[in-house]
Amino acid sequence: MKQPCVYMITNRNNTTLYIGVTSNLVQRVYQHKNKLIKGFSAKYNVDKLVYFELFEDMENAITREKRLKLWKRDWKNRIINEVNPSWQDLYPDLIR
């Protein structure tokens, strides 16, 4: 299913965050988990989906991604804690 989305993934210890945008969240997180994407996520072993937001169009998703990347870490933690206080991996629920 194609739907614009902003997502945050982290490492096992929740110490590093990566914010991305995609039109296929399941496929994109699969790529992160299997290290199919070279770069930041592979280097820092971030592959646990802890937050995502769905959008009607890619333009709004990209705008939101850019804004989130400017936020302080405390602010990012706060929005994750609002929807996922235990910071569990949300990916298994997406593929059920």
Secondary structure, DSSP 8 states (H G I E B T S, - for coil): ----EEEEEE-TTS--EEEEEES-HHHHHHHHHTT-S-SHHHHTT--EEEEEEE-SSHHHHHHHHHHHHHS-HHHHHHHHHHH-TT----HHHH--
